[in-house]
Amino acid sequence: MRYCSGQAFGELAAIPPGAVVPAGGQYLIAGLDFAGTVQQDLTVAAVVGTGAMFVDSGRSRVDSVGLVPDSPCREGSATIPCGVWPVGRDELARDTDDNLVDFSCRLD
C-alpha cells in the first residue's frame, strides 16, 4: 500500500507474504486512532495523505482511492473523507473506477 500526499507517493504498509484474503473477505490496514469495530489485519502509526493505492510487487497500480479531487490516487470522482472511520467498498465490492460510487464510510 502506498499513500498519496499532494503529488508525492510514499510507502504506507506491506501486506505480509503469505497473507490470504478469502473470496468476499477483507484486509484492513488501519492507523492507531482507528475507531471501527472490524478486526484490523495490520496497524500502522498513521494513515496519512489524500488517498491510498494498492500496488502489486512490481509497483503497478491495482486499485486506488482518493479523498480529494486533486489526489493522484483518485479514480473518477473523489470519495468523501470519513474522519477516523474507514473508507470501504460495499458488500458487492464494486469497482467502477469512480471512487465516489465505489467507496463509502464504513461504520462497522
Backbone hydrogen bonds, N-H to C=O, Kabsch-Sander energy under -0.5 kcal/mol:
donor,donor_aa,acceptor,acceptor_aa,energy
2,R,53,M,-2.6
3,Y,10,G,-2.7
4,C,51,G,-2.0
5,S,8,A,-2.7
8,A,5,S,-2.2
10,G,3,Y,-1.9
12,L,1,M,-2.6
13,A,1,M,-1.6
19,A,16,P,-2.0
25,G,22,P,-3.0
29,I,27,Y,-0.6
30,A,28,L,-0.6
30,A,42,L,-2.4
32,L,44,V,-0.8
32,L,45,A,-0.9
34,F,31,G,-1.9
35,A,84,V,-1.1
41,D,28,L,-2.0
42,L,28,L,-1.9
44,V,30,A,-2.6
48,V,46,A,-0.8
50,T,4,C,-3.3
51,G,4,C,-0.7
52,A,65,V,-2.3
53,M,2,R,-2.7
54,F,63,D,-3.0
55,V,53,M,-0.6
56,D,60,S,-2.2
59,R,56,D,-2.3
62,V,54,F,-3.2
63,D,54,F,-1.5
65,V,52,A,-2.6
67,L,50,T,-3.6
68,V,50,T,-0.7
71,S,68,V,-2.0
74,R,71,S,-1.6
79,T,66,G,-2.3
85,W,82,C,-1.7
88,G,104,S,-2.8
90,D,102,D,-0.5
93,A,90,D,-2.0
99,N,75,E,-3.4
100,L,77,S,-1.3
101,V,98,D,-1.0
102,D,98,D,-2.4
103,F,99,N,-2.3
104,S,88,G,-2.3
106,R,86,P,-3.0
107,L,105,C,-0.7
